[in-house]
Amino acid sequence: MSSAAAVDTEADLVCELDSVRGIVDALCSVRWKRFQDALVELSEHGIVIIVEETGCLQAKVYLQRELFIKYDYAATGRPRFGVSLGLFIDCLNTFSVHGRSNVLELRYPGPDMQLMLRSVDSPDACIYAEIRTIIPETISWDYNFEPAGSTPLSFTVKSAALKEAIDDLEWPGSSIQISLQPAPPSVIFRGEGHGDLQIDFNYYANTDLLIAFSCDRQVSHRYKYKFLRATTSNIPASVLKDNRGSKATIGRGGMLKIQHLVSVAKPSVPHPHIDSAGYQQPSRIAYIEFFVKPEVEESNADDD
């Protein structure tokens, strides 16, 4: 009892969540290779998980404190620790029971700076796990995304359509050029390599796919295909089924930001954050952001 009390006193964060599957879906969406470390940042506002590759691709999963049924934060500042993303996902899957709402407690740090997980909703049995954390590496770049001008250069497309388009663009075997043009309002994906492939989303012709569009000038940037593909390759099946919109924004210098929304509520389980019509409040959504640097900085005076 004394050791448990000591852990309670020293813990920076003790939180509980009732939708482990939703968190697993969110984390899987940013896992683009087998062995991958993640940086976990804690704050009074929630938890952010950050992964990156070679300074050209970065992804963030935002788990706001409203996602948790309990969120006791006692740290000063924003503690950070590193963890194996694959190990974290596998561990969470152990606590995910299909067809029932299970409650998981997360606690950090443990006596040896580990992340501790424990099931708390069963009077008969308790699953317990510890994940060894690592000293976090410095994030090589934490880009302060800035708009490219007074009018946002952005578009929102159905998630399934965006994934299908990027999957199809693997065939040319080249980097991918993304172009936005105001007249006629459209988004163009083009790959030129072993062959040429161009996919057009015309705003007025495909409003069921291209949901929103904002552009006041023509802009074009190229992105390495493997980084672009990572932004959609592991979109959860639940997101494709709901077919929400994924938003893409081109910022200053050609930085591409792609945002997805992942539900963390189980539709079969009543929850106070879901109304009688089945509408999920924003507090039951995990936000995913990808940042992709352009392959070549184009000298476009309009984009400076």
ZIZI-V427522 format. One record per helix or strand of 2 or more residues. SS is the DSSP state (~ for helix, > for strand). FROM is the first residue (numbers start at 1). LEN is the number of residues. If there is no record, write none. Layout:
BEGIN
ss/from/len
SS/FROM/LEN
SS/FROM/LEN
END
This chain:
BEGIN
ss/from/len
~/2/9
>/13/5
~/20/9
>/37/7
>/46/8
>/57/8
~/65/3
>/70/4
>/80/5
~/85/11
>/104/5
>/115/5
>/128/4
>/153/6
~/159/10
>/176/7
>/185/8
>/196/7
>/210/5
>/219/5
~/225/6
~/237/6
>/245/7
~/252/3
>/256/8
~/282/3
>/285/8
~/301/3
END
